[in-house]
């Protein structure tokens, strides 16, 4: 049975084969609205995400100034994407945890700390990649 309305489509099980086979550009584009709304909310409520985006912008401008190669830009953009995605996953996890368990619990705190550590590892690795790329240009290394 093919759903005829958005409500019928939404009511259909997400993993159902009939739903997966259908390609509906309108619904696909509509799903981007959900992602945009989530990103906008995260940007407005998460200071760390704004800091990561600001740093990414400053580093990309500096990379333009130092005339990075295309592959160096790709490396920077991939690093930024990993850090921002980690921050968004961390935010989603924290929101879900805060909703499901509003009371304080040591294991919940530990889960949040581990998620924050994942962001720290991604940001640290991105900073190392950036430092290595910029060192090559600043110190004229080959």
Backbone torsions as a table, in degrees:
resi	resn	phi	psi	omega
1	UNK	NA	128.3	-179.3
2	UNK	-97.0	122.5	178.5
3	UNK	-64.1	142.3	-178.4
4	UNK	-101.2	-14.1	-177.6
5	UNK	-129.7	166.8	176.9
6	UNK	-61.1	-37.9	-179.7
7	UNK	-64.1	-42.5	177.4
8	UNK	-65.1	-39.7	178.8
9	UNK	-62.9	-45.7	179.9
10	UNK	-64.0	-32.3	-178.8
11	UNK	-75.4	-21.9	-179.8
12	UNK	-69.6	142.6	-178.8
13	UNK	-58.3	134.8	-174.0
14	UNK	-60.4	-41.2	-176.7
15	UNK	-86.9	8.3	-175.3
16	UNK	-67.5	140.0	-178.8
17	UNK	-60.2	-35.8	-178.6
18	UNK	-67.7	-36.1	178.2
19	UNK	-69.2	-39.0	-178.1
20	UNK	-69.2	-30.2	-178.2
21	UNK	-75.4	-28.0	-176.2
22	UNK	-77.5	136.2	174.3
23	UNK	-112.4	118.2	179.7
24	UNK	-129.8	105.0	-175.8
25	UNK	-59.2	-39.0	-179.5
26	UNK	-60.4	-46.1	179.6
27	UNK	-69.0	-35.8	178.0
28	UNK	-63.6	-46.4	177.6
29	UNK	-63.9	-37.0	178.3
30	UNK	-62.6	-34.9	179.6
31	UNK	-65.0	-28.3	176.1
32	UNK	-65.3	-28.4	176.2
33	UNK	-62.4	-38.8	177.9
34	UNK	-62.4	-44.9	179.4
35	UNK	-63.4	-42.6	178.5
36	UNK	-63.5	-40.9	178.1
37	UNK	-63.9	-40.6	177.9
38	UNK	-65.4	-42.4	179.6
39	UNK	-65.6	-42.2	179.3
40	UNK	-61.9	-43.3	178.6
41	UNK	-63.4	-45.6	-179.7
42	UNK	-61.7	-41.0	179.7
43	UNK	-64.3	-37.1	-178.4
44	UNK	-79.2	-20.9	-173.7
45	UNK	-113.0	-13.2	-174.2
46	UNK	-115.8	106.2	-178.4
47	UNK	-62.3	-37.5	-178.7
48	UNK	-64.0	-35.9	177.6
49	UNK	-64.3	-42.2	177.3
50	UNK	-62.7	-38.6	177.8
51	UNK	-63.7	-45.8	179.6
52	UNK	-60.7	-42.4	-179.8
53	UNK	-67.9	-38.5	177.4
54	UNK	-63.7	-45.6	178.5
55	UNK	-61.9	-42.4	178.9
56	UNK	-59.7	-43.3	179.3
57	UNK	-63.0	-47.0	-179.3
58	UNK	-62.1	-42.9	-179.5
59	UNK	-66.2	-39.9	178.4
60	UNK	-65.8	-37.8	175.9
61	UNK	-64.4	-43.6	177.9
62	UNK	-63.1	-37.6	178.4
63	UNK	-65.3	-36.1	174.3
64	UNK	-63.4	-43.0	179.5
65	UNK	-60.3	-41.5	-179.1
66	UNK	-85.4	4.2	177.2
67	UNK	55.9	55.2	176.4
68	UNK	-61.9	150.9	175.5
69	UNK	-75.2	167.9	-180.0
70	UNK	-59.9	-41.5	-178.3
71	UNK	-68.6	-32.6	175.8
72	UNK	-67.3	-39.7	175.5
73	UNK	-62.7	-42.5	178.5
74	UNK	-58.9	-44.0	178.0
75	UNK	-59.8	-44.7	178.7
76	UNK	-63.4	-46.4	-178.2
77	UNK	-63.2	-41.3	177.3
78	UNK	-62.5	-41.1	177.4
79	UNK	-61.8	-45.5	179.0
80	UNK	-61.9	-41.8	-179.0
81	UNK	-62.5	-41.0	179.3
82	UNK	-64.6	-44.6	-178.7
83	UNK	-65.1	-44.8	-178.6
84	UNK	-68.0	-40.0	176.7
85	UNK	-63.5	-41.6	177.6
86	UNK	-61.8	-41.3	178.6
87	UNK	-64.0	-40.1	178.8
88	UNK	-67.6	-41.4	175.5
89	UNK	-62.2	-42.6	178.1
90	UNK	-60.4	-44.4	179.2
91	UNK	-63.0	-45.1	179.4
92	UNK	-61.0	-43.1	178.7
93	UNK	-62.7	-44.5	179.9
94	UNK	-63.3	-41.4	179.3
95	UNK	-63.4	-45.3	179.2
96	UNK	-63.1	-43.8	-180.0
97	UNK	-63.7	-45.4	-179.3
98	UNK	-62.7	-33.6	179.1
99	UNK	-74.1	-45.4	-174.9
100	UNK	-74.8	-35.0	-177.3
101	UNK	-131.8	79.2	-178.1
102	UNK	-67.1	-23.4	178.9
103	UNK	-81.1	153.5	-178.2
104	UNK	-74.0	135.8	176.1
105	UNK	-145.7	135.5	-176.5
106	UNK	-58.8	-37.6	-179.1
107	UNK	-70.3	-33.0	176.8
108	UNK	-67.3	-42.3	175.7
109	UNK	-60.3	-38.5	178.8
110	UNK	-65.3	-41.6	178.7
111	UNK	-61.8	-42.6	178.0
112	UNK	-64.6	-39.0	178.8
113	UNK	-63.9	-40.5	179.6
114	UNK	-66.3	-40.7	177.3
115	UNK	-62.8	-40.3	177.6
116	UNK	-66.8	-34.8	177.8
117	UNK	-64.7	-34.7	177.4
118	UNK	-62.1	-40.3	177.3
119	UNK	-65.4	-41.4	179.4
120	UNK	-62.0	-42.4	178.4
121	UNK	-63.2	-45.4	179.1
122	UNK	-62.2	-43.3	-179.8
123	UNK	-67.5	-38.8	178.0
124	UNK	-63.9	-43.2	178.1
125	UNK	-64.8	-40.6	178.2
126	UNK	-64.2	-39.5	178.1
127	UNK	-64.5	-39.4	178.6
128	UNK	-65.1	-44.9	177.7
129	UNK	-60.2	-45.7	179.1
130	UNK	-61.1	-43.1	179.6
131	UNK	-62.5	-41.7	179.6
132	UNK	-66.0	-41.3	179.7
133	UNK	-67.5	-42.8	-179.9
134	UNK	-70.9	-34.2	177.8
135	UNK	-59.8	-38.7	179.1
136	UNK	-58.9	-38.8	-177.8
137	UNK	-84.9	-39.2	-177.6
138	UNK	-68.4	-42.5	-176.5
139	UNK	-99.2	9.0	177.5
140	UNK	53.1	48.1	177.2
141	UNK	-87.4	150.3	-179.1
142	UNK	-93.2	NA	NA
